[in-house]
Amino acid sequence: MKAMRSVDRFLTTHTGSLPRPDDLVELVIATQRGDDVDPVALENRITSAVHESTKRQVEAGVDIVNDGEMSKPSYATYVLQRLTGFGGSSNSFPFADLKDFPKVAARVTGDPGRKYRRTPGCNAPVAVADFDAAKHDMDRLNAAAKDAGAHGIFTAAASPGVISFFFKNEYYPTHEAYVFAIAEAMQHEYEAIAASGAYVQLDCPDLAMGRHVHYQDASLAEFRKVFQIHIEALNHAVRNIPAEQLRMHMCWGNYPGPHHYDVPLADVIDLMFKAKPHAYLVEAANPRHAHEWQIFETVKLPEGKVIVPGMIEPQSNYIEHPELIAQRIDRYANLCGRENVLAGVDCGFSIHVGMGGVDPDVTYAKLGALADGARIASKKYWPKAA
């Protein structure tokens, strides 16, 4: 598979979750509550929703699309349906920035998308429970992408580190042993996605959001040690997949909080570059990270790597102006090389089922603006670009 490198224009992609139809949200929440749900009806609605979403992504001008994560209750907790070992006590998430603003915390924690989220600890060996789920996802996505005429496809999967973030260790002797056990179990899913011909996206909020949640009281040096372990586990899990087929999403948390404790990208970018994936998706549009393009004035993007900065953000119903998007692309292209830049999105639009402050129609309008901005920028760097 070819690397996600621009050849004659700036390509576009996004990060993962997209708004699910209301009736699918109700079905998935019912399964989370433990209600009886007709499995055939659920499967049929997931399939139709994937086709609808894929078609809308292509119509908006997105080049590398996915299934919108229609089958998953969230980007990380879906692994409860695919792995064994999680039957322990629930985890807690003490966000440092939310502690400073209790009223904001009440709004964030009261989001209906988090109401039915389950985060039991690991109290037994982690192993694969469902060997068919990932392939089924990919068969469904490939069929939808073919019908929609998509340029390329990707599927996001929880990284070993973010699984350890959501589900605390109550079984393994050390954190390192726990993360590597997860890596061994998740290897099957990563390779199933790769075998389908898709790009494998490793979702890694543990490498950024983790700093102001579980490691808020640690020193930066201590957090960097954990970061290093997580990268080593991730690299181990994808050791059989070519780097060109891998992309990694750095995430500081997709929630409408102050984010004033977010670890600066500059503090961890050297470790990020040690990850095997050839493409790095980073937040670059929201007010806390939009300035970080300046890092690349002094830090060189490693040879063979690609940067996918977020040109739009998923928390606001504002539709970014295409000219602004083109300006943002221009900054990165000047510093990193036009062939090494794709236009992306800061994070997913609905990372937990039922969550999302952006209207579904606005979501696709924002993706359309992303594509328009990429076309404007392409004409500057590739004058013959359509």
CORSUL-V529837 format. One record per residue. N is the residue number from 1. RES is the residue in one letter. OMEGA is omega in whole degrees, 0 to 359 (999 if undefined). NEAR is the number of other C-alpha atoms within 10 Angstrom. D_LAST is the distance of its C-alpha to the last C-alpha in Angstrom with 2 decimals. Layout:
# CORSUL-V529837
N | RES | OMEGA | NEAR | D_LAST
N | RES | OMEGA | NEAR | D_LAST
This chain:
# CORSUL-V529837
1 | M | 179 | 11 | 24.70
2 | K | 175 | 8 | 21.95
3 | A | 178 | 18 | 21.80
4 | M | 183 | 25 | 19.15
5 | R | 179 | 21 | 17.56
6 | S | 179 | 17 | 13.99
7 | V | 181 | 11 | 13.03
8 | D | 177 | 16 | 9.53
9 | R | 177 | 24 | 8.40
10 | F | 178 | 28 | 10.91
11 | L | 180 | 25 | 12.28
12 | T | 174 | 26 | 14.31
13 | T | 175 | 25 | 17.83
14 | H | 192 | 30 | 21.04
15 | T | 178 | 27 | 24.71
16 | G | 189 | 25 | 26.62
17 | S | 175 | 24 | 28.53
18 | L | 183 | 27 | 27.23
19 | P | 178 | 26 | 29.56
20 | R | 176 | 25 | 31.82
21 | P | 184 | 16 | 33.06
22 | D | 182 | 10 | 36.42
23 | D | 176 | 10 | 38.40
24 | L | 176 | 20 | 37.11
25 | V | 180 | 20 | 38.01
26 | E | 180 | 14 | 41.50
27 | L | 182 | 20 | 41.87
28 | V | 178 | 22 | 40.84
29 | I | 178 | 19 | 43.09
30 | A | 178 | 14 | 45.88
31 | T | 179 | 17 | 45.61
32 | Q | 178 | 15 | 45.76
33 | R | 183 | 12 | 48.92
34 | G | 179 | 9 | 50.44
35 | D | 174 | 11 | 50.56
36 | D | 179 | 9 | 50.75
37 | V | 179 | 12 | 47.32
38 | D | 184 | 10 | 46.80
39 | P | 179 | 11 | 44.78
40 | V | 179 | 9 | 43.42
41 | A | 179 | 12 | 42.23
42 | L | 180 | 16 | 40.63
43 | E | 180 | 13 | 38.86
44 | N | 181 | 11 | 37.61
45 | R | 175 | 18 | 36.25
46 | I | 182 | 24 | 34.52
47 | T | 180 | 19 | 32.88
48 | S | 179 | 14 | 31.71
49 | A | 177 | 21 | 30.49
50 | V | 179 | 25 | 28.41
51 | H | 180 | 23 | 26.78
52 | E | 182 | 16 | 26.19
53 | S | 181 | 25 | 24.75
54 | T | 179 | 27 | 22.46
55 | K | 181 | 21 | 21.10
56 | R | 176 | 19 | 20.55
57 | Q | 180 | 28 | 18.81
58 | V | 179 | 20 | 16.25
59 | E | 179 | 16 | 15.93
60 | A | 179 | 19 | 15.44
61 | G | 178 | 23 | 12.43
62 | V | 183 | 27 | 14.72
63 | D | 183 | 21 | 14.11
64 | I | 191 | 22 | 17.72
65 | V | 174 | 28 | 20.12
66 | N | 182 | 31 | 23.88
67 | D | 180 | 30 | 26.72
68 | G | 183 | 28 | 27.10
69 | E | 184 | 28 | 30.54
70 | M | 184 | 27 | 32.00
71 | S | 189 | 22 | 34.99
72 | K | 175 | 19 | 36.02
73 | P | 172 | 25 | 38.35
74 | S | 186 | 21 | 36.75
75 | Y | 181 | 22 | 34.77
76 | A | 186 | 25 | 38.08
77 | T | 177 | 20 | 41.00
78 | Y | 182 | 19 | 39.71
79 | V | 176 | 20 | 41.38
80 | L | 179 | 17 | 44.72
81 | Q | 187 | 13 | 44.01
82 | R | 182 | 18 | 43.28
83 | L | 172 | 18 | 45.70
84 | T | 172 | 18 | 49.45
85 | G | 186 | 19 | 51.39
86 | F | 178 | 22 | 50.52
87 | G | 184 | 15 | 53.56
88 | G | 182 | 17 | 54.67
89 | S | 184 | 15 | 54.82
90 | S | 178 | 14 | 51.88
91 | N | 174 | 15 | 49.87
92 | S | 186 | 14 | 49.47
93 | F | 183 | 12 | 46.61
94 | P | 181 | 13 | 47.98
95 | F | 183 | 21 | 44.91
96 | A | 184 | 20 | 46.12
97 | D | 181 | 19 | 43.95
98 | L | 178 | 23 | 45.14
99 | K | 182 | 11 | 48.75
100 | D | 185 | 12 | 48.46
101 | F | 185 | 12 | 47.29
102 | P | 181 | 11 | 49.29
103 | K | 175 | 10 | 47.89
104 | V | 180 | 16 | 44.33
105 | A | 180 | 17 | 45.67
106 | A | 179 | 11 | 47.21
107 | R | 182 | 13 | 43.95
108 | V | 182 | 16 | 42.00
109 | T | 178 | 14 | 44.74
110 | G | 179 | 11 | 45.26
111 | D | 182 | 15 | 41.75
112 | P | 179 | 16 | 42.33
113 | G | 179 | 20 | 39.89
114 | R | 187 | 16 | 42.45
115 | K | 184 | 15 | 45.52
116 | Y | 179 | 16 | 45.61
117 | R | 180 | 17 | 44.21
118 | R | 181 | 17 | 46.69
119 | T | 179 | 21 | 47.09
120 | P | 179 | 21 | 50.24
121 | G | 177 | 21 | 51.27
122 | C | 181 | 24 | 51.51
123 | N | 180 | 18 | 55.13
124 | A | 180 | 15 | 54.99
125 | P | 177 | 16 | 53.18
126 | V | 180 | 21 | 49.41
127 | A | 179 | 16 | 48.40
128 | V | 177 | 19 | 46.02
129 | A | 182 | 15 | 47.25
130 | D | 182 | 14 | 44.48
131 | F | 186 | 13 | 43.02
132 | D | 189 | 12 | 40.93
133 | A | 183 | 14 | 39.05
134 | A | 179 | 20 | 36.07
135 | K | 179 | 17 | 35.61
136 | H | 175 | 13 | 35.90
137 | D | 185 | 22 | 33.14
138 | M | 176 | 23 | 30.87
139 | D | 180 | 13 | 31.82
140 | R | 181 | 17 | 30.98
141 | L | 180 | 25 | 27.58
142 | N | 179 | 23 | 26.63
143 | A | 181 | 13 | 27.59
144 | A | 181 | 23 | 25.61
145 | A | 178 | 25 | 22.45
146 | K | 180 | 15 | 22.79
147 | D | 184 | 12 | 23.29
148 | A | 182 | 18 | 20.24
149 | G | 182 | 13 | 17.91
150 | A | 178 | 21 | 17.35
151 | H | 180 | 14 | 15.48
152 | G | 182 | 18 | 18.64
153 | I | 172 | 22 | 21.77
154 | F | 172 | 27 | 24.20
155 | T | 179 | 26 | 27.63
156 | A | 176 | 25 | 29.53
157 | A | 180 | 24 | 33.19
158 | A | 178 | 22 | 35.90
159 | S | 176 | 30 | 36.81
160 | P | 182 | 30 | 40.49
161 | G | 182 | 30 | 40.85
162 | V | 175 | 24 | 39.57
163 | I | 177 | 27 | 41.86
164 | S | 178 | 22 | 44.73
165 | F | 184 | 25 | 43.64
166 | F | 186 | 21 | 43.96
167 | F | 187 | 24 | 47.00
168 | K | 183 | 21 | 49.72
169 | N | 175 | 23 | 51.78
170 | E | 187 | 19 | 55.27
171 | Y | 186 | 18 | 55.88
172 | Y | 186 | 16 | 54.71
173 | P | 180 | 9 | 56.84
174 | T | 176 | 10 | 54.04
175 | H | 180 | 18 | 50.56
176 | E | 179 | 17 | 49.27
177 | A | 180 | 15 | 50.98
178 | Y | 182 | 23 | 49.45
179 | V | 179 | 26 | 45.84
180 | F | 174 | 21 | 46.23
181 | A | 176 | 18 | 47.80
182 | I | 180 | 26 | 44.77
183 | A | 179 | 26 | 42.54
184 | E | 182 | 18 | 44.57
185 | A | 183 | 21 | 44.27
186 | M | 179 | 26 | 40.53
187 | Q | 180 | 20 | 39.78
188 | H | 182 | 18 | 40.00
189 | E | 180 | 23 | 37.26
190 | Y | 182 | 26 | 34.85
191 | E | 176 | 18 | 35.46
192 | A | 177 | 21 | 35.14
193 | I | 181 | 24 | 31.65
194 | A | 182 | 24 | 30.71
195 | A | 180 | 14 | 32.35
196 | S | 182 | 18 | 30.09
197 | G | 181 | 15 | 27.01
198 | A | 168 | 23 | 25.74
199 | Y | 178 | 27 | 25.29
200 | V | 177 | 28 | 28.53
201 | Q | 176 | 26 | 28.31
202 | L | 180 | 25 | 31.63
203 | D | 189 | 26 | 32.33
204 | C | 174 | 27 | 34.50
205 | P | 178 | 22 | 35.74
206 | D | 184 | 27 | 39.02
207 | L | 179 | 26 | 37.64
208 | A | 178 | 20 | 36.92
209 | M | 180 | 24 | 38.39
210 | G | 182 | 25 | 41.43
211 | R | 183 | 26 | 42.43
212 | H | 175 | 24 | 43.26
213 | V | 184 | 21 | 44.67
214 | H | 184 | 18 | 46.90
215 | Y | 182 | 18 | 47.02
216 | Q | 181 | 19 | 47.32
217 | D | 179 | 12 | 50.84
218 | A | 173 | 12 | 50.06
219 | S | 177 | 10 | 49.42
220 | L | 180 | 15 | 46.01
221 | A | 179 | 10 | 47.55
222 | E | 178 | 12 | 48.80
223 | F | 180 | 19 | 45.46
224 | R | 176 | 17 | 43.78
225 | K | 177 | 12 | 46.32
226 | V | 177 | 20 | 45.32
227 | F | 181 | 21 | 41.62
228 | Q | 178 | 17 | 42.47
229 | I | 181 | 17 | 44.35
230 | H | 178 | 26 | 41.49
231 | I | 179 | 23 | 39.02
232 | E | 178 | 20 | 41.58
233 | A | 178 | 25 | 42.01
234 | L | 180 | 27 | 38.27
235 | N | 178 | 19 | 37.94
236 | H | 184 | 15 | 40.97
237 | A | 184 | 24 | 39.56
238 | V | 186 | 24 | 36.32
239 | R | 182 | 13 | 38.05
240 | N | 182 | 12 | 37.24
241 | I | 179 | 18 | 33.48
242 | P | 180 | 15 | 31.13
243 | A | 183 | 21 | 29.74
244 | E | 181 | 20 | 26.17
245 | Q | 184 | 21 | 26.69
246 | L | 173 | 24 | 28.01
247 | R | 185 | 27 | 26.67
248 | M | 181 | 26 | 29.02
249 | H | 172 | 25 | 28.91
250 | M | 186 | 21 | 31.07
251 | C | 179 | 21 | 32.31
252 | W | 179 | 27 | 34.73
253 | G | 182 | 23 | 35.34
254 | N | 177 | 19 | 33.37
255 | Y | 185 | 17 | 36.04
256 | P | 179 | 15 | 36.44
257 | G | 182 | 15 | 38.98
258 | P | 178 | 16 | 39.57
259 | H | 183 | 20 | 38.43
260 | H | 174 | 12 | 40.47
261 | Y | 179 | 17 | 41.83
262 | D | 176 | 21 | 38.51
263 | V | 179 | 18 | 38.88
264 | P | 177 | 13 | 36.64
265 | L | 181 | 18 | 33.96
266 | A | 182 | 12 | 35.52
267 | D | 185 | 12 | 38.74
268 | V | 188 | 17 | 37.39
269 | I | 179 | 13 | 34.22
270 | D | 178 | 11 | 36.29
271 | L | 177 | 14 | 37.50
272 | M | 182 | 18 | 34.07
273 | F | 178 | 16 | 33.00
274 | K | 179 | 13 | 35.89
275 | A | 184 | 21 | 34.34
276 | K | 184 | 22 | 33.13
277 | P | 182 | 25 | 29.66
278 | H | 183 | 22 | 26.83
279 | A | 179 | 27 | 24.77
280 | Y | 175 | 23 | 26.23
281 | L | 183 | 27 | 25.17
282 | V | 176 | 24 | 26.80
283 | E | 183 | 28 | 27.33
284 | A | 182 | 22 | 25.64
285 | A | 184 | 23 | 25.09
286 | N | 188 | 17 | 28.60
287 | P | 181 | 11 | 31.15
288 | R | 186 | 16 | 33.16
289 | H | 183 | 18 | 30.55
290 | A | 182 | 16 | 27.76
291 | H | 193 | 11 | 29.52
292 | E | 172 | 17 | 29.62
293 | W | 182 | 19 | 26.54
294 | Q | 179 | 13 | 29.19
295 | I | 186 | 13 | 30.80
296 | F | 170 | 15 | 28.33
297 | E | 181 | 13 | 29.63
298 | T | 180 | 8 | 32.72
299 | V | 183 | 13 | 31.92
300 | K | 174 | 10 | 29.84
301 | L | 183 | 16 | 27.64
302 | P | 179 | 12 | 29.44
303 | E | 178 | 8 | 28.17
304 | G | 181 | 12 | 26.17
305 | K | 181 | 21 | 25.60
306 | V | 177 | 26 | 22.53
307 | I | 180 | 26 | 22.60
308 | V | 180 | 29 | 21.13
309 | P | 175 | 26 | 22.22
310 | G | 179 | 28 | 22.41
311 | M | 173 | 31 | 20.08
312 | I | 180 | 29 | 21.72
313 | E | 190 | 24 | 25.33
314 | P | 182 | 26 | 27.03
315 | Q | 187 | 20 | 30.23
316 | S | 175 | 18 | 29.24
317 | N | 169 | 16 | 28.18
318 | Y | 174 | 14 | 26.39
319 | I | 182 | 18 | 22.66
320 | E | 179 | 20 | 21.09
321 | H | 179 | 14 | 19.07
322 | P | 179 | 22 | 15.36
323 | E | 176 | 17 | 16.25
324 | L | 179 | 15 | 19.05
325 | I | 179 | 24 | 16.99
326 | A | 178 | 24 | 14.69
327 | Q | 180 | 16 | 18.06
328 | R | 177 | 23 | 19.44
329 | I | 182 | 27 | 16.72
330 | D | 180 | 21 | 17.22
331 | R | 182 | 16 | 20.93
332 | Y | 180 | 22 | 20.74
333 | A | 179 | 19 | 18.26
334 | N | 185 | 13 | 20.67
335 | L | 187 | 19 | 23.60
336 | C | 183 | 21 | 22.62
337 | G | 187 | 15 | 19.93
338 | R | 183 | 24 | 16.19
339 | E | 187 | 18 | 16.59
340 | N | 184 | 23 | 19.29
341 | V | 169 | 28 | 17.74
342 | L | 178 | 28 | 16.45
343 | A | 183 | 27 | 16.35
344 | G | 181 | 30 | 19.36
345 | V | 183 | 27 | 22.15
346 | D | 183 | 29 | 25.62
347 | C | 179 | 28 | 27.53
348 | G | 182 | 23 | 28.00
349 | F | 181 | 27 | 28.40
350 | S | 189 | 27 | 31.64
351 | I | 173 | 26 | 33.26
352 | H | 183 | 27 | 36.57
353 | V | 183 | 30 | 36.85
354 | G | 180 | 24 | 37.63
355 | M | 174 | 19 | 36.24
356 | G | 180 | 24 | 33.35
357 | G | 182 | 17 | 33.29
358 | V | 178 | 19 | 29.79
359 | D | 182 | 14 | 29.62
360 | P | 180 | 17 | 27.82
361 | D | 176 | 11 | 25.59
362 | V | 178 | 14 | 24.82
363 | T | 182 | 24 | 23.96
364 | Y | 174 | 23 | 21.06
365 | A | 177 | 19 | 20.04
366 | K | 177 | 25 | 20.07
367 | L | 176 | 27 | 17.89
368 | G | 177 | 22 | 15.42
369 | A | 177 | 24 | 15.65
370 | L | 180 | 32 | 15.13
371 | A | 178 | 25 | 11.75
372 | D | 179 | 21 | 10.86
373 | G | 178 | 25 | 12.35
374 | A | 178 | 28 | 10.58
375 | R | 179 | 23 | 7.12
376 | I | 180 | 22 | 9.23
377 | A | 181 | 25 | 10.87
378 | S | 181 | 23 | 8.15
379 | K | 177 | 15 | 7.39
380 | K | 186 | 13 | 11.15
381 | Y | 176 | 17 | 11.76
382 | W | 187 | 15 | 9.11
383 | P | 181 | 12 | 8.43
384 | K | 181 | 10 | 6.36
385 | A | 181 | 14 | 3.78
386 | A | 999 | 10 | 0.00
